[in-house]
Amino acid sequence: MRFVIIGAGRVGLRTARVLREEGHDVVLVERDLQKAKRARNDDFEVIEGDGSREEVLEQAGLGTADAIGGLTGDLNVNFAACMVGKHHGCRTILRIDEDYREDIYRKFASDVDEVVYPERLGAIGAKNALLGGNIRAIADIAQNLQVVELTITEDSPMKGYSVSELELPANSRILAFGKRDEPMGIPLPDDSLQVGDRVAVLADFEVLEDVRRILVGDRSRATAEAGGA
């Protein structure tokens, strides 16, 4: 697949590297000369210019791109690039920084295909590293929603119960289940919760601690292993 990424800063360049490692074709658009030079030194094709301008994006081959990512630190540039990309039939990914209000998230989310919060995902990683083992933050879905993976412990009140018997708080849902050392999949009603099994849950931040107590137990350290980028 072919991608156009606006911004060769920390987020844009890392994303471009991951895409290239997976065999995709990536073009970066960057107006800062030093950042553009760094990306070229990393063997990327770089178009120098303002990523919010259609003529610049056309130079980057937007017409043949599958998707465009507005990944600069400037929300206005990101949004303008996505709107141009949408006009050209591309999938559009918009970077928004965490300090914007939830209503701003929702407003832009209705205009693009996907909204990403890199600073938030980085915070998940830091939090996971600080907390340590039986609960792992996977992703922030919105300001108030998070997907977490919890590991059943000896202290779990639900140890030995089945998935159908699991009663989670309101504003939380089980998404996936996996036996110890096995891939996670769709939870089945008869799946038994045993020590080492993992459960992925979507939950409102306000009930995360209750979810942890139910699945991990009060005496276990609620911890998180590696998280987002």
MOTA-V787602 format. One line per field, one symbol per residue. ss: DSSP state (H for helix, E for strand, L for the rest). psi: psi as a letter, one per 30 degrees, with the letter a starting at -180 (. if undefined). burial: # if it has 24 or more other C-alpha atoms within 12 Angstrom, else .. Layout:
BEGIN
ss->???
psi->???
burial->???
END
This chain:
BEGIN
ss->LEEEEELLLHHHHHHHHHHHHLLLEEEEEELLHHHHHHHHHLLLEEEELLLLLHHHHHHLLHHHLLEEEELLLLHHHHHHHHHHHHHLLLEEEEELLLLLLHHHHHHHHLLLLEEELHHHHHHHHHHHHHHELLEEEEEEEELLEEEEEEELLLLLLLLLLEHHHLLLLLLEEEEEEELLLLLLELLLLLLELLLLLEEEEEEEHHHHHHHHHHHLLLLLLLLELLLLL
psi->lkkkkjjhaeeeeeeeeeeefgglkkkkkkfkeeeeeeeefghkkkkkajffkeeeeeefhefgkelkjjglgjeeeeeeeeeeeeegglkkkkkklfgllefeeeeeffflekkkieeeeeeeeeeeeeebefkjkelkeaegkkkkkkkklffkfgkflleffkjlllgkkkelkklkglllakkkefkkjlkflkkkkkkkefgeeeeeeeeelefkkjlkblba.
burial->.########.###.###.#.....#######...##..#....###########.###.####.#########.#.##########...########.......#..##.############.##.##....###########..########.#####...#..#.#...########.......#...###############..##########..##########
END
